[in-house]
Amino acid sequence: MGEPLGSALAGVDSPVKEDMCMELDPPLRENVATADDWRKALNKVVPAVVVLRTTACRAFDTEAAGASYATGFVVDKRRGIILTNRHVVKPGPVVAEAMFVNREEIPVYPIYRDPVHDFGFFRYDPSAIQFLNYDEIPLAPEAACVGLEIRVVGNDSGEKVSILAGTLARLDRDAPHYKKDGYNDFNTFYMQAASGTKGGSSGSPVIDWQGRAVALNAGSKSSSASAFFLPLERVVRALRFLQERRDCNIHNWEAVSIPRGTLQVTFVHKGFDETRRLGLQSATEQMVRHASPPGETGLLVVDSVVPGGPAHLRLEPGDVLVRVNGEVITQFLKLETLLDDSVDKNIELLIERGGISMTVNLVVQDLHSITPDYFLEVSGAVIHPLSYQQARNFRFPCGLVYVAEPGYMLFRAGVPRHAIIKKFAGEEISRLEDLISVLSKLSRGARVPIEYISYTDRHRRKSVLVTIDRHEWYAPPQIYTRNDSSGLWSAKPAILSEALMPSSGINGGVQGVASQTVSICGELVHMEHMHQRNNQELTDGVTSMETACEHASAESISRGESDNGRKKRRVEENTSADGVVADCSPHESGDVRLEDSSTMENAGSRDYFGAPAATTNASFAESVIEPTLVMFEVHVPPSCMIDGVHSQHFFGTGVIIYHSQSMGLVVVDKNTVAISASDVMLSFAAFPIEIPGEVVFLHPVHNFALIAYDPSALGVAGASVVRAAELLPEPALRRGDSVYLVGLSRSLQATSRKSIVTNPCAALNISSADCPRYRAMNMEVIELDTVHFLVC
């Protein structure tokens, strides 16, 4: 069983029901195998069992990206075919290797995975095995019976080769239910034995004493020793198709189309006692018992119907299936055989609903047509049509635009995995092609709304703003399509080269962030030009900022990494102080200084996240500093998490140190902006707007970074109220002086706290983190008596 599935299962039957079903299986056959027979069988089987090491390169459909170990076994030595589970082969891109018992390792390639049942095939080059003599393991589904002594040979718990003994106890167990939002098998019986298999044994052969595989190990129950095996009848059919196609072309593998039909209906097998409670007529029960093989004890009942499928609004849960095309159907295998042979054809179903006989004519749908074999990758997100597997889990129609992995762009906006995109940039989205069409019309940096629904809250659409990547953290959008001939996925551009071009600039003013676009190329050139033009001013600024920024770091004004809002209170004391708080914009702005703090106003406590207070309620320090404060929201792409960055999302507060008509600079700590490969959004306390920023400088030693922004994005009104603070390189602070720490809450309210200087030149000592990352060293800071620092 593969490691990602684990062994904990949900939705298993109660012990009472299982005991009842055990009495209904075929009679026990005498087991005459001796120890020597088993020894000979295992000597033949073990060399043909391989350890599979698989790496799912992308999340796709029901499977997440990741690596795992599992088991497979050779079923055709001449053609090089290995049988294992579907959740091992994976529905998406996978890189796999097979290791034989003598440690020979070869690459394997997927050639088929069943859309519903838990089996699939890898192919390999038989000539690559040079030092091992082995034989293929024959498949014998007809040999399975209750009481048959079996052995499960595989990579159980990562032990390479384990041999677990057991006895088949049931042949008619319901298919195990693994996850509510992942892969589950259905419309088939499973076998059960107390063999106690664990992770890593998925795909192991279940053999009898003659060395024949009678079933395929698929799952287990963690609370007991029960293991669940897949019957091999449909496996034999699929293998025959692969072998015939391979014989037609001995030089190259070709994609094989194995006919698979569906009504998009999940059936369950119910005993006659339960079907009678559903309204089954006595005459119908008597007819079914006479027409069925001896020992038949029930009928197939509709459990669920996928919306939009062939049976939608035609069949309902609780309908009892009696006949298909005039033939009495009581078993999954017989029904599935009929559907697979009737793809795109009409079939006639005779059902009973509440004691009333009804005839329903349906068209059998091609199961492969609702099983996606391609996906769109944009900014790390994997998006593809909703598969039949997930449509059945979520009760949504097949083909909707499904987010298998949100990646960076959608994760940044808060779109979760398993979301269904319904609207993008104001346009309705029903197919993946609609999404690609809308995406091709957007420029980098554009912020557009997206509406989605989730299976956990299916009746409510949620709307968020998505920022189209303005940096090239990821490759342009690509369409990946599965090629079953090679076992690989081919890529092609999803959007023409002229699409997704950088926009011409930033739409400033108060029109709103939804229409905002960013010109990354133009902005970088513009910033570089301004940096050269103002070289002297910036050099002086950096020199004078070290002490001030270290002061801000020690006071913990601007650090906040959690997304959860926390209530905080501001406490202000009516006490005179000799500290100086200055606010000055050089050249363009007039100087505003606070020379005597005896003019500080009294203020009571208030909630950070309450309604914005009136200006008269703010302290004088807050009113002076507030126009210089900026709230940072920083996102780090997962592909750029280097240099010890421990999170993808940061909040913090910065201070404007330069503001002119052509450029603005904000200083912030490196706990907020850890690396330059970040997307930075700035929200100004003095003006309600959010604009992008660019990291222009990260100090290699000290704890500060410089972020540039375009003042024209603020508009005339915003640029007139935003100012730069005056930095004092050597503040005349002594022990016992009173100072005020001023910061921003998440709601962009200025908050302050009075503190006393206890040590104006304390040595900074920060302990090492659990993982290596930046920490300030060899620095002197100003120590305050504040016990609870402001965490904004």
N, C-alpha and C positions, 0 to 999 in steps of 0.2 A: 504494500500500500504506500503510495507516495507521501512524502513528508508534508507537503502543503495542506493536504486534506485533513491530516491529523486522524485521530481515531474516535473522537467524541461525536456521536450521532444524535440527532434529534428526531422526534416524531416516530420512535420505534413502537412496535406493538406491545401491548400489555402481556405479561406472562400467561395470563389465563387464555387469551386468544391464541397465543402461540401453541400452548399445550393442546388446545382443541384441534388446531390444524395438523398437528403431528399425527393424529390418528387417521387422517384422511389421505396420507401419502400411500404410494404403492407398497405392497408387502415386502418384508425384509428378505434379502437373498442371502444364501449361506456364503460366508467368507471362508475360503479354503486356502488363502495365501499363507505361506510360511515365511520365516525370517530370511531364508535364502532367496525366496522369490523377491522380497522387497530389496534385498541387497543387489540383486541383478538389475532390478528396475531402476534403482537410484544411480547405479554406476552408469547406466545409459542416459539418464535424464540430466544429471548434474552438469555435465560438460555443455549441454545445450542451453542452460540457463545463464543469462547475462545480467550484470548490474548496469542499469541505465543512469547516467548522470545528465540531467536536463537543465537547461537555463532558458526560461521564458524571457525573451528580450523586451517584450512589451506586454502590458496588460491588454487583454482582449476577451470580449464576451464574458464568460463566467470566471476566468482565471486572471490572477494578478501576476505581475512580473516577479521573477525570483528564480532561485535555483533549488533543486531537490534531487533526491536519489529514489530510485524505484527498481523494479524488476521486469524483465521480459524473457521470452524464450523463443528459440528458433522453431518455426513451423514449416519452413521450406528452405532447405539447405542449398539446393541448386540455384534457386532464384534469389536467395538472400533476403528472406522476409522474417521479421521478428514481430510477435504478437505481444501486446501489453494493453494497458487501460487507456481510455480516452483522456482522462485527466493527467496522464503521463505524456501522451503524444501532444497534448495542448491544442486548442482550436486556433491559437495565434502563432506568431513567429517563435521558433524554438531552435536552439542549438543543442545537439545531443551526442553523447558518446556511449558506446557499449563496451564493457569490459568482461571478457570471458574468464573462466575459472583459472586459466594459466597466466592471467594478467596481460594478455594481449588486448590492446585497446584500439578501437576503430570508430570512425565517425558514422553516424546513422542519420537517415533523413526520413521525415514523415511522408507517407504516401496516402494514408487514409485515416480519418477519425470519424466515427459514426456520429451523426447529429444528435442522436438520442441516447443510445446504449453505450455502456462504459467499456468500449474496446476500440483499439486503433492499431495501425501497423507502421513499423519502421522498415526501411530497406537498408541493406549494406552490401558491400562488395565481398562475395565469398572468397575471392582469390586473396584478399587481404589477411585471411587467417592462415598462417603458415606453419604453426607449431602445435596445433591441437587437432586431435581426431574426435569428431563429435557427430551425432546423428540428430536429425530433426525429431521433434516430439509430435506424434500423430494425435489428431483431435478425435475424440470419441464421445460426443454428447449423449448418444444413446445408452452409454454404459452407466450413467448416473442413476442411482436408486437409493432409497432410504436404507440405512444400515451399511452402506458401502464404506469400507475402510479406505481412507485416503491419506496422502502426504502432501503438504504444501511446501514447495522447495523455492526459496528465494532469499532476497536481501533483507530479511526481517531485522528491524531496528539497526540497520546499517552494518550488519555482521557479515556481509558478503554472501555467505551461504549458510542458510538455516533450514532445517528439516523439521517441520511441525506435523504431528500426527493428529488425526481426528476421524470422526465418523459422520457421514452425512445424516442429518436428523430431519431436514425438511427440504422439499423441492418446490414448495409453493409459498414461500415467504414473500411479502410485499417488498418492493424495491426500497432500499434504505434511503432515508431523507437526511442529507448532509447539512445543507445550508438553505436559508430562506432567500438568499440573494446570490447563490452560486449554482454550480452544476448539481443536478439530481437526475438519476435514471428513473424511468417510469414506463408504463405499458409493458411490463415484463415481470415474470416471477424471478426470484433469486433462490439460491440454495443456502442452507445454513448448517454450520458445524462448529463445534466447540474446539477450534484449533488454536485460538488465542493469538492470532496474527497482530502485528503492530505496524508502525510506520516504516516504510521502506519496502514492504512486501507487496505493494500494489503491482499487478501484472504477473504475479507468480502462478505457475501452473499447478492445478490441483490434480494429482495423478492417482491412478489406481495401481494395483500390484503388477500389472502388465506394462507399466511405463507409458500409459496413454493419458492424455489430458482430458478430464471429464468436465472441467469447469475452469473459470478464470477468477482468481482472487481479486476482490475489488474494494472491500471495506471491512470494518469491524466495529464492535460496540465496546467502548472503553470501560463501561461499568460491569462488563462480564467478559467471558472468554469467547463470545460468539463472533464468528467470522462469516462474511457474506460473499457468495460466489456467483458470478454471472454464468448462465447457461450458454452453451456454445453453438446452438443451432444457427443463429444469425451470423455468427463469426465464420462458420464453415461456408455459408453462402457468399459472404464478402470475400473470403480468401479465394474462392473459386473464380470470382470475377477478376481478381488481381492476377492470378496465375494464367488465365486465358489471355488477358491483355499482354502480359509479359511474353508469352509464347508467340504472339503475333509480331512482336518487335523485340528481337533478342539483343539488339545493339543499345537501345536507349529505353529508359522508363518513360511511359506515357501516362498522362492523367487518365484515371479510370472513373467512369460514371457508373456508380452502383445505384440502380433504381430504388428510391425510397419514397413511399407515399405517406400522407398524413391527412387527418381531418381536423388537426389542431384541437383534439379532444383527449383528455386524460381519463382513462378507465381504471376502475379498481374491481377486484374480484370479490364478490359478496356471496356468502352462503345462502342457501334457499330460505333459511329462517329469516335472514335480513331482507331478502328480496320480497318475501311475503309481506313484511311490514311496509315495504314501499309500494304495495298494491299488486304484486304479481298474482295473476289468476291461477287457480288450482289446475285448470285444464292446461295452461301453458307450462306449468311446472312438470306435469305428468308427461307432456309431449317432449320436453327437453330431456327428462331423465331417460326416456326410451330411445331418443335419437343420439344420446351422448354415450361415450365409452363407459364401462362399468366403473363405479367409484366417483363419478363426477358429482360434485356437491354444491355447485353454485353457478352464477352467471356474471357477466361483465356489466357494471353499472357506471354511468357517466359521473365522474367526480368533478370535473371543471371543463369549461370551454373558453378558449382564447378569443377575446373580442376581435371582430373583423375577419375571423377565419371562416372556412367553408361551412362549419356547423353553427356559427354564431346565429342566435335567434331561431335556430332549427332544433337543436338539442339543448336540454337543460339538465343540471345536476339532479340525480335521482332517476333519470330515465334508465330502464332496464333493457339491455340489448338482447334480442331474441334471435333474429336471423339477419344475415347479410347476403344479398343476392339469392335469397331463398334457402340458404344453408344455415343450419343451427350453429352458432358460434358461442363457445363457452370458455375458450382459452386465448391468451394473448398471442401465442405463436401462430395460431390459425388466422386470427384477425390481421396480424401484421403481414403475413404472407399474402393474404388477399389484397391488402392495401398496396404493398410493394409491386404487385403485378397489375395494378389498376391505376397507375399514375396518369392524371389528366383524363380519366374516364369517369362516367357516372356509375354510382353504386346505389343499391336500394337497401335501406335499413328498416327492419321491423322492430319497433320498440314498444314497451308498455310504460305509460306514464299515469300513475295513480289508478291502475287497473283498466285503463283504456288503451287498446291497441292502436298504434299509429304507424304509418308508412312514410319514411322520409327519404327523398332522393338527394344525394350530395355528390359533388365533384371532388375526387381525390386530388389533393395538391402535391406538387413536387416538394419534398421536404428540404432538398438542397437549395431551393429558391428562397427559402426564409431562413437560411443559415448563412450569415455573412462570411465572405472570403476576402474582404478588403476593408481598409480603414483609413481615415484621415488623421494625420499627425500634424498638429499645429501648436507651437510653443510648448512641446512636451505633452500635450493632451492627446489622448487616443479617443476618437469619435467614430462610430460606425452605426449602421442600421441595427435596430433592436432585434436580437435573435429570437428564435422560437423558444429556446431554453429560458431566457430572461423574460420574454413576453408571458410565458406560462407562470413564472414566479411572481411577476408584478401585476398580472391581469391587465396588460396593455396590448394594443395591436402590434403585430410584427412590423418592422420597417421604420419605426420612429427613430429620431436622432438621439442616440444613446451615448452617454459619456462613460466610457470604460475606465478612463483615468483622466482626472482634471488637468494634470500638468501644471505649468507655472501660471499661465495667463488666467485660466479659469479658477485655479486654487486661490490666486490673489484676489479674485472677485468674490470668493466664497461659494462657488459652485461645487457641490460634492460629487463624489463618485456615485454612479448609478442614476444620475440626473437625466431627465428627458428634456431636451431643448425644444421649446414651443415657439419662441419668438426671439429674433435677433435684429438689433438696429431698427426696430419698428416694423419688421416684416415677418409674417408667419412662416414657420419652418415645419415642414412635414416630411421632408426627405433630406438626405445628406447633401444632395446636389443643390438644394435651396440654400443651405448653410454656406457652401463653397461660393455660390453666386454672390451672396451678400458680403462675404469676407473679401472677395476680389474687388469690391467697390470701396473698401475702407483704406485709409492711409495709416501709416504707423503713428502711434501716439493717440489715435482717435479714441474717445471714451463714449461708448454706446451702451444702451440698456440691453439686457438679455433676460428673458423670462424662461423659467424652467419649472418642472414639477418633479416630485420624488415619490417613489412607491410608498414611503412612510407617511406622506401627506398628499395623497393623490388628487384631492379635490381643491387644492389651493395653489395657484401660481405664485411663484416668488420671483421678484424682480431685483436685479443688482446691476451695477455698472461694471463693464469690462473694459480694460485699457488694452488696446491692440499694441503688441510689443513695439516700442519705439527703439529698442536696442536689438542687436542681432545676437541675443543670447542663444537662440536656437536657429536651426536651419529653416528656410522658407517652408510653407505648408507643402506636405507631400502626401500622395496617395500610394499606399502599399497594397499590392494584390498578391494573393497566394498563387504559387505555381506548383501544382502537385507533381509535375514531371520532374522538377529539380529538387523539390522539397524546400525551396527558398521563397522569399517574398520580394517581388520586384517593385522598385520605387519610380515614381514619375511626379513632376511638379503638379500640384493641385491648382495653381493659379498662374496665369501668364506672367512673364517676367516684368511687364510694365505695371502690373497691379501691385498693391501694397507698397507703393513708392512713398518716400518721405514727404510729408506735407510741407507747405510753404512757410509755416510759422506757427506761433501760438496765438489762438484766438483769445485776446485779452478781454477786460471788462467784466461786467457782472452778468453776462448772458447765461452763465452756468457752465459747469464742467462737462456736461454731456456733449457739447459741441466742440470741446477742446481738442486740438491736434498739435503735434509737436514735430518740429523739423530737427531731427537729431544731427544730420550732417551740417546743415546751416548753422545750428546752434554751436556746435563745437568750433567751427571756423570763427564764428562771431566771438566766442569766449576767448579763443586764442589771441585774436587781434586786440581785444580789450585788455587782456592780461599783459601783452607787450606794451600797450600804450600807458598803462597805469602801473608799470613795473615798480617804480620807486614807492608809490603809495602802498602797494601790496607788501613790499619788502619791509617797510616800516611797520605795517600792520602785523605781520607775522612775528616780528621781533617783540612787539609790545603785547602780544596776546598770550605768550606762554604762561606768565604768572596769572593773568586774569582767567584763562581757561582752566588752569589747574585749580584755581580758587573755586570756579563753578563746579568742577568735578568733585572736589572735596565736600562741597555743600550739597551735592546730590540734587541739584535743581531739575535736571532734565533727563531722568532715566525712567523708562517704563517699557517693559517687554511683554507684559501680559495683555491679552485682548479682553479680559473680563474687567468690566468697570468696577471700581471700588470707591466707596464713599470716603471722602476725606473732609476734614474741617480746617478752617484757617483761624488761627488765634493771633490776635494783634494786641499789643499792650500799649497803653498810653504813657510811654516813658521817653524822655529826651535822650538823644544819642548824638555822638559827634561824627558818626560815619557819614560818608559822602556817596550818594547815588547820582550818577551823571547820565544824561541822555543827549547825545549830540550827533547830528548828521553832518559830516564835513562838507564844506563848499555849498551844497545845495540846501541844507536845512539850517535853521537857526539853533543856537545852543540853548539847551534847557538843563539847568543845574539845580540840584538840591543841596544848598550849603548848610542849612540849619534844620536838623531833623526835629526840632521842637514843634514844627508846623505839622507833624504827622497827625492824621485824623484817627479818631477812635473808630473801631469797627468791631462788630460782634462776630460770632461764629456763624458760618453758613455752609450749606451742602455744596460740594463741587458740582454736582450734576443737577442742581436746582435751576430755576429760571434765572437768566442773566440779571445780575444786580444793577441797579441804577448807578450812574457815574458817581453820584454823591456818596454812595456807600463804599466806594473803593478808597483805600488809603492813598496818600500822596505818592508813596513809593510805587504802588501799583500803577497809578495813573501815568506816572512818568515813564516807567519801564515797559508798560504793556505794548505801546506801538513798535517796540523793538523785538518782541518775542514771536517765535515761529514754532508751530507744532510739526514734528517730523513723523511721517509714516514711511518706513523703509521695508522694501521687499527684496530678498536675495534669491535669485533663481537657484534651484537645486543643483544645476550643472555648474554653478559658480561658488559653491560653498567650500571655500578654501581658507587656508590660514587660520584654522581653528574656529571658524564661524559656527556657532552652536544652534542657530535658529534661522528660520526663513523670514521672520516678521519681527520688526522692532518699532517701538514708539519712543519719542523723546522730545525735548524742548531745546531750541537753539536761540541764539541772539544775533540780530543783524548788526554787522560791524561796518558795512559799507553799502551805501544806497545812492545811486545816481540815475540819470535818465537812461544810461546804457548798460548798467550792470549792477547787480546786487550780490552781496556776499553774506553768508550766515555761518557762524561758527557753532559747532556742536561736538559733543564727546564721541569718542570712538566706540563706546558701548552701544550707541545708537546707529552710527554709520561705521561699520567695522571694516568694510572693503569697498573699493571703488566700483566693483561690478554689482551695482545695486540700482533699483528703481526707487527714486526718492520723490515723495510728494510733500509739498509745503503748504501748511494752512496758517494764515496770518491772524494774530489776535486782534489787530486793529481793523481788519477788513475781511468780510466773509467770502473767501475764495480759496480754491485749492489749485496749485500750479506745480509743474514738475521742476525738479532741481537737478543739477549735475555736480558730481563730486569732482572738484578740481585740485584738491590737495589733501593728503593724509600724512600727518606727521609720523615719521618712522619710529619715534621714541615716545613723544608726549601724547597725552590723551586729548587730541582735538583734530577735527577735520574741517575743511572749508567747502561749503556748498554754494554754487553760483545759481542765480535765477535771472530771468528776463523781466525787468521792471515793467516793460510795456504790457506784459500779461496781466498786470494789476489794473490797467486802465487809468484814466486820469484821476478818478475818485480814489482808487486804492493807493496810487503812488503819492498822493498828497497827504495821506494820513500815516503811511508807513515811514518810519525813521530809523536811523542807525544809532546805536549806543556809543557813547564815548568810553574808550578803554583807558584805565589808569594803570600803567605798568607797575608802579610802585605805590600801592595804596598805603597811606599813613595810618596803618592799623597797629594798635598796641593791645597787650593783654588787658581785658576788661572793657574794651570798646564794644558798643552796641552796633549791630548790623542787621539788615533785613534780607532774608532770602526770598526772592521773587521768582515764581515759575508759572506754568500754565497747566490747567486741568485738561482732561480729554474734551471737555466742552468749550475749550478755548477761553476760559475765565482766568484772569490773573489772580494768583493767590500768593500770600506772603506769610512769613513767620519771623518773629524777632529772635535774635540769638546774640550771645556774648562770645567774643573772641577769647579763647582760653590759651591758645598758643599760635602766634602769628607765623612761626616758621617750624612747623612740626615735620618730622621725617615720615614719608609715606611708606607703609609696609602692607602690601596686599598679598595674601596667601595664594598659593598655586590653585588653579581650578582642576577639576577632575580630568578634563581633556585640555591639551595644550592650546592656549589662545592668548591674545594680547592682554598684558597687565602692565600698568605704569610702574616704573622703577626709577631709582635715583632721583627722586623729586622731593621738594619741600612744599608743604601745603599749609593752609590756614585752618587750624582746628577750632571748632565751635563747641558750645555746650549743648547744642540741640541733640536730644536723645533720639527722637523720631524724625529722620530726614524726610523732606518732601519727596514723595514718589509720584510724579505726575503722569 
